[in-house]
Amino acid sequence: MEYHQSVLKKEALQFLISAREGWVVDATLGDGGHTQYILENSKPGVKVLGIDQDPSALKRAQARLEPFRERVAYAHGNFGGIASMLRQNGIDKIQGLLLDLGVSSRQLDVAERGFSFRFDGPLDMRMNTEGSITAQDLLESASDRELQNIIKEYGEERHYKRIVREIRKAQSKNPLTTTLQLANLISAVMPASRSSRIHPATRTFQALRIAVNNELHNLKIALRDSLEFLDAAARVAVISFHSLEDRIVKNFFRDEECDCVCPPKIPVCACNKKQTLRVLTRRPIQPSQEEIDINPRSASSKLRVAERVYV
Ligand SMILES: C[S@@+](CC[C@H](N)C(=O)[O-])C[C@H]1O[C@@H](n2cnc3c(N)ncnc32)[C@H](O)[C@@H]1O
């Protein structure tokens, strides 16, 4: 069985597999599961540009996709740079874009990557191992206020003040360098909750990962910059795993679906805004119980899809 099980694979790809030929971009290539499915189920004239910021993911995907080598190109980098990656590959129009956000099971399960509070590893959390700032760097360089905001906003964690206080207390004695140090410290200060099924450090780890990788900013840029490359009727499909990401996608699709955004009092449109997308999923598509039973990590996933329109 594949190590990282691609989430909502059939649901997402029914929107991306079309009769048309040309480039589809898988901007979160990971282990290449979604891409393999696209290539297996589409015409030979369909090619995929696979992007990932994790060099080890690209290497693994490349080995897996070897049978399709003539139909795949690879780009290492952050999908926030999608426009330049497309240009560098000589691509000016794409027929589809897939974003399957977050980390892969493999990234989560390798202790040295520092994403998980279940294994002891360095406080790293960089998806791009060539990136500069680790979670430890962030914990050491951010002010108390910045750290509180990160944990509050990105982790949607109510106990952010208490957590930062304890982090500072621990750092004043010894450097905070490992995932288990941080996870244990959080578990020790969180009020016992019998109703919560998640580990007490879940939200803080999510927050630090989002901040280290600047995830929300890059998502906004990728959505915006892909618009000019999407061919008429091309689709953009996004699988998100938490409410902050989903909100960004939902709001972006909604804003791009409307024409004029002038205040109602203005008699003649002054904004000249044009509709660029038509939403194909009024409500997000979620995994079936069967998929959740097989792959519990899919439980929080949501798929939204929109289609490019030129008016
Ligand atoms: C959930 S996994 C994708 C799994 C893949 N769809 C599959 O079926 O195997 C997400 C991948 O996207 C990459 N990634 C996440 N955010 C990224 C970004 N901003 N730019 C480039 N790659 C990113 C991660 O490194 C990870 O390998």
The ligand as an ORCA input file, in Angstrom:
! r2SCAN-3c Opt
* xyz 0 1
  C      -0.561     16.458      1.525
  S       0.965     16.306      0.717
  C       0.503     15.967     -0.953
  C       0.314     14.527     -1.252
  C       0.066     14.216     -2.713
  N      -1.101     14.895     -3.215
  C      -0.069     12.715     -2.950
  O      -1.134     12.268     -3.371
  O       0.915     11.997     -2.717
  C       1.468     17.955      0.566
  C       2.799     18.161     -0.124
  O       2.829     19.496     -0.565
  C       4.045     20.097     -0.233
  N       3.740     21.499      0.006
  C       2.958     22.021      0.982
  N       2.924     23.353      0.885
  C       3.689     23.683     -0.187
  C       4.038     24.912     -0.807
  N       3.634     26.072     -0.318
  N       4.803     24.870     -1.910
  C       5.244     23.682     -2.417
  N       4.977     22.496     -1.850
  C       4.197     22.498     -0.762
  C       4.543     19.363      0.985
  O       5.954     19.409      1.034
  C       4.012     17.951      0.757
  O       4.947     17.147      0.096
*
